[in-house]
Structures are given as structure tokens and as C-alpha cells.
Amino acid sequence: MTRSESVVKEIIIDVDNINKTYPGPIPALVNFTTRVNKGDVLVVIGPSGSGKSTFLRCLNGLEEIDSGTIIIDSIPLDDNEKHRLEIRREVGMVFQSFNLFPHMTVLENINLAQRLVRKKNRQQATRTTMDLLDKVGLAEKAESYPAALSGGQQQRVAIARALAMKPKVMLFDEATSALDPEMIGEVLEVMNLLANEGMTMVVVTHEMGFAREVSDWIIFMEAGRIVEQDRSGNFFSNAKKERTRRFLSQII
């Protein structure tokens, strides 16, 4: 039984028929509809260029949709700037690149947004930061600079920085793709921990082991469209579409 099957959940992400186009022959998103329950993990997979990252970036307003609606925690992502700011405060995102400030220590990197956006004082921010660094196994690196950390350590700091804002939803855009193979496991371990703690997560990844173990739902995309969307167990054991089965046969 997955976490989502054990209790009745409320919808926290509601995406209805969104479309997004860029210049070129292939649209980025076509009539894309999905819903994510609070506390669930949705994993999005598909070939390169299928629109996975575009979907994530649309969820927090980094990309503008052409049509359709996105509602997160009852807040519509529309032209209202107040709504956009509220959503960005409630949605954390971890990218392929770590985006840490090189001239700041780990502690300063994580404290910064807490002080600017959440208006915490230094003591309050530092307390939160140290708790999160302990969670991701890096408490001893608080005074280190990013250049002194491995790629896996930098990505764990980036996750801690996103969590410091107390988000209701976490987005992960191929968070392990820039890492050496031996560093991937330490980042996936932190993501697994968050999932088990009930964090709502939308994850774009090529790590099928993680997807099978942690996800509640899977979306398989191609050319901006949802080819198949199902519960994780059904998806991997009994995919309905031939295109899905062919894709899985190539990567598992």
C-alpha cells in the first residue's frame, strides 16, 4: 500500500488542460492535465525534449502558460502578482545546477532567503539552517564554501536551502543528472527521506529505481503530451500503452 492509499488526501496541485508553445515544430505542453494529492510523490519521466522540465517550471510561474489553469494549494497561478508571490513562497524548487552563491558559506546561503523573504532574524534563521543541515547530513559543513564541497554535497545544501522556506510542495528537476554516479545515492536518500515524511513532491528524473520505490504516481510524457498516467505499481507492472512499454524496456 502506498502512502496515498492509506488515507484520503486533498488535492494540492490542480493542473487543467495547460498548453505551452515555443518557436519550433514541437509544442512544449499540449492539453496537459494532472492532479497531485497532498503528501504524494509524482514522478515525471520521458525522453529528452518531451516537456518534463517545462511542466515543472510552469508550476511555479518560471514559464508562462498559453492557456489552461494551474491552482496550487487553492491559489490560482494567474496574472495577479500577489498570487504568484504566494505560490513561489510555498513551492520550493531544486534544479540540475546547484545555484549556490560561491562567495557565501553554506550557512549564509541557506540563511539568506529566510531573512529576506521570511523576515527571520539571524538567530532564528541559523537555528533552522542547522536543523536542516543535520537532516541532510552536512551539519559539519556550515562554515564551508561551495567550492570546498562535492557535487552531491552542494545539491544537498540546495535542497536544505529550499526546505528552509517551509514549502508545501517541492519540485525536483533532474536533481541528480549533473552528479557523478557515486554521489547520486546521497541525494536520492535525502529525497526519499522527504517523501517518507509526507512532503508533496513532483520529480523529473531518469532514476527508475527511485521512481519505483518512492513515487505514488507516474506520468510518462512525449512531445509535450501525457502518453500514460497511472499509479506507480500499475505503471511499472502493467503499462497500458505500447509506447510506454517500449520506453520502459529501454531503460529498465
Disulfide bonds with the S-S distance in Angstrom:
none
